[in-house]
Amino acid sequence: IDKDKYPIVSALVFAGFRDGLELRPVPAIFKMTEDMGMQPYYDYQKDSLIEIFACGTGCFIVHRSVLEKLREVGTEQFGADWCWFQDGPITGNMWLSEDLMFCYRLQNAGIKIHANTGSLIPHKKEHWVTEKDYSVWYEKNKDNPYVNHKEISNLEIG
């Protein structure tokens, strides 16, 4: 993979949440939307290398230049010699987990993030959450407006 074009590539890992008794598998790749902010990339293209806004850090590769760039653009909150992963607040009343905050910092530094949706990694929750779990859930929920939201194409992060 070209380190300059694809400095970070995530596998597709699935988180799992409970909706009552039913499992709601969620792809741990995210896009930024106009209407709902950062949301799971429910309608990802299978077996593709896609640009995303953020990802869970269960399985991803990061080129060293990414960490060097983050060190260069460190802030008082995220200094040059501070930890790479730290949760925290962003605009408004939103709190991000350490993996999503890491990606938010990457976006602010102008570093692109991609996901290889053909590289599927199960995630151990109450049981292993797989793409098959997700496909069954998605087919039942794909017409839900929460699942089908518009992606922001030219995102400006502040």
C-alpha positions in Angstrom: 0.0 0.0 0.0 1.2 3.5 -0.9 2.2 5.1 2.5 1.6 8.6 1.2 -1.9 7.9 -0.3 -3.0 5.5 2.5 -1.1 6.4 5.7 -3.8 4.7 7.8 -5.8 1.7 6.8 -8.3 0.0 9.1 -9.8 -3.4 8.8 -13.6 -3.7 9.1 -14.3 -4.5 12.7 -17.8 -4.8 14.1 -19.0 -3.4 17.4 -22.2 -4.9 18.9 -24.9 -3.2 21.0 -28.1 -4.5 22.3 -31.5 -3.3 21.2 -33.6 -5.0 23.8 -32.9 -8.7 23.2 -31.6 -8.2 19.7 -28.0 -7.6 18.8 -27.3 -4.5 16.7 -24.0 -5.0 15.0 -22.3 -1.8 14.0 -19.4 -1.4 11.6 -16.7 0.4 13.5 -15.9 2.7 10.6 -17.5 6.2 10.6 -18.4 9.1 8.3 -19.3 12.6 9.2 -22.8 13.7 8.3 -24.5 17.0 8.1 -27.6 16.0 10.0 -26.3 13.6 12.7 -22.5 14.2 13.1 -20.2 11.2 13.2 -22.2 8.1 12.4 -21.3 4.5 11.5 -20.7 3.9 7.8 -23.7 1.5 7.5 -23.8 1.6 3.7 -20.1 0.8 3.1 -19.1 -0.8 -0.2 -18.0 -4.4 0.3 -14.4 -5.5 -0.6 -13.2 -2.0 -1.2 -10.7 0.5 0.0 -12.8 3.5 1.1 -12.0 6.8 2.7 -13.7 7.2 6.1 -13.7 9.9 8.8 -12.9 7.6 11.7 -12.5 4.0 12.8 -12.3 1.9 15.9 -8.7 0.9 16.5 -9.3 -2.9 16.9 -7.2 -3.5 13.8 -5.5 -0.8 11.7 -2.1 0.0 10.3 -0.5 3.4 10.9 2.6 4.6 9.0 5.2 6.2 11.3 4.9 9.5 9.4 1.4 9.8 10.8 2.7 9.8 14.4 5.5 12.2 13.5 2.9 14.6 12.0 0.7 14.4 15.1 3.8 15.2 17.2 4.4 18.3 15.0 0.9 19.6 15.4 0.5 18.9 19.1 -1.7 21.2 21.1 -1.7 22.0 24.8 -4.3 19.2 25.3 -2.5 16.8 23.0 1.2 17.7 23.3 4.1 16.4 21.4 5.1 14.0 24.2 1.7 13.2 25.4 -0.3 9.9 24.8 -1.6 9.1 21.4 -4.9 7.8 22.6 -7.0 9.9 25.0 -10.8 10.4 25.1 -12.2 13.8 25.4 -14.7 16.5 24.3 -15.1 18.1 20.9 -17.5 20.8 19.7 -20.8 21.2 21.6 -21.6 18.5 24.1 -20.0 15.5 22.3 -17.5 13.2 24.0 -15.3 10.9 21.9 -13.7 7.6 22.9 -9.9 7.4 22.7 -10.0 5.7 19.2 -12.4 8.2 17.7 -10.6 11.1 19.3 -7.4 9.8 17.7 -9.1 9.9 14.3 -10.5 13.3 15.0 -7.0 14.6 15.6 -5.8 12.9 12.4 -8.6 14.7 10.5 -7.5 18.1 12.0 -3.9 17.4 10.9 -5.1 16.7 7.3 -4.3 13.0 7.5 -6.7 10.7 5.5 -8.0 7.5 6.9 -9.2 4.5 4.8 -10.8 1.2 5.5 -10.4 -2.1 3.7 -13.9 -3.5 3.8 -12.6 -6.8 2.5 -10.5 -7.3 5.6 -13.1 -8.5 8.0 -12.2 -8.9 11.7 -14.8 -10.3 14.2 -15.1 -8.5 17.5 -15.6 -10.4 20.8 -18.5 -8.9 22.7 -21.1 -11.2 24.3 -20.2 -13.4 21.3 -18.2 -12.8 18.2 -19.8 -10.1 16.1 -19.2 -10.8 12.4 -20.2 -9.3 9.0 -22.9 -12.0 8.7 -24.5 -10.6 11.9 -24.3 -7.1 10.4 -25.8 -8.2 7.0 -28.8 -9.7 8.7 -29.4 -6.6 10.8 -28.8 -4.2 7.9 -31.3 -6.0 5.6 -34.0 -5.6 8.4 -33.1 -1.9 9.0 -31.8 -0.4 5.8 -34.9 1.8 5.3 -34.5 3.3 8.7 -33.7 7.1 8.3 -31.1 6.7 11.1 -29.2 4.2 8.9 -29.5 6.3 5.7 -28.0 9.7 6.3 -26.1 12.0 4.0 -22.3 12.1 4.1 -20.6 15.5 4.2 -18.3 15.7 1.2 -16.1 18.7 2.1 -15.8 18.5 5.8 -14.5 21.4 7.7 -13.4 20.5 11.2 -13.2 23.2 13.9 
